[in-house]
């Protein structure tokens, strides 16, 4: 199980790093389409900032195993923080990342909680939270 969690954490870190690079380069415009219109910030600034955060979290997940629980908690909170963008994409019928139907955008909404669970499990933060709650 330890090896599986380690590999899951590495895969998640690599995916976050890749997505963050996409925010700063080849997918920048696509990510801007996901920034909710009600957010009182420049969409490009949001995309650039979230890209830097994703790269930082991805690299931390793959290299700072001593702090994996803390990094897992922060990464899970990040996934929760960006969830309104996914909801906005669904509600505004915005095409991005090949999600060009309401059904595809709706299905995607169910994957965000899975990312949170994956993060918490792979970093040991799930067990940590269970221990804190049971005290």
N, C-alpha and C positions, 0 to 999 in steps of 0.2 A: 504493500500500500504506500510505503514511503516513496518508492521509486515512481509510482503512478502520480502521486501528488507533486513530486519534483518536476516530472515531465509536463504535467498540466500547468504548473506555475511557469515553466519555461515557455511553453506554447502561448500562454496568455501574455507573457511579457513580450514575446516576439510579435504577436499580433498587435499589441498596443503600440509598440515602437513603429511598426510598419504603418499603422493607421495615423500615428502622429506625423510621420514623414509625409504621408499623403495630405494631411492638413496644411503642411507648409509648402507643398509642391504640386504634384500632379492632380490631386483631387480637391484642391482649395475651393474652387467655384462650386463643386458639388456639395461640399460641407457647408458652404455659405447658404445654400438653399435650405438647409435644415435649421438654421438659426431662427427661432420664433420671432415673428414681426413685433410682438409685444415687448421683447427684450430691449431695454433702452440703451443698447450699446451697438457700435458699428459691427455688422456681421463679420467683416474681415478680421477685426481685432479679436472677436470671440473665437473664430476659427484658428487664428495664429496662436492665441493663448492656450486654447484647449489642445492644440497640437504639441506645444511645448510640454504641457502637463502630461499628455499621453506618452510622449517619448521618455520623459522623466520617470513616470510610473513603470513603463515597460522595462527600462534599463534597471530600475531598482528591483523589480520582481525577478529579474534574471541574475542579479549580481549581489544583492544585499540580503543574503539568507538569514543573517543574524537578526534582522528587523522585519522578517517576512510577515509577522502578525500585524504589526503597525502599518506596513505597506499594503497589506491585504485590506485592512479597514479603510484606509484612505482611498484605495482603488475602488472598493465597493461603493463608497460615498460618491466618488467621481461618476461611476456608472449611474447612480441614482440622480445625480445633479444634471446629467445630460439627457435624462429620460424625457423631460418636457420637449426637447427638440424632436424626439421621435414621435411624440404625441402630436406636436404641431404639424409635422410632416403628414401625418395621417389626416388630421382635421382639415388641413388646407389643401389636401390632394396634391402635394408637391412631389413630382417625380425626381428621384435621385437614387443612385446606386442600383439601378435596375428595378427599383420598386416603383413600377408605373401603373399599378392598380391599387384600389383601396384594399382589396383582399391581401395583397402582398404586404402593404404597409401595416395592416392590422396584425398579420401573422408575426411580423417583425417585433411588434410591441411585446409579444410573449417571450421573446428571446432575451430581452434586457434583464428581467429577473433571473434568468438562468445564468447570465454573465455574473450577476451579483453573487449567486450561490456558488458558482464555479470558483470565483475569486476567494470567497470566504473559506471554502473547503480546501483549495489548493495551497493556501497560505497558512492554514491552521487557525485562522481567525474565527472560524465557525466553532471549533472546540473551545477557544478562548472565551467567546461570547456566551456559550452555554455554561461555562464555569462561572462567569461573572453573574449571570442571571440566577443560577442555582444557589448562590451564596446568600 
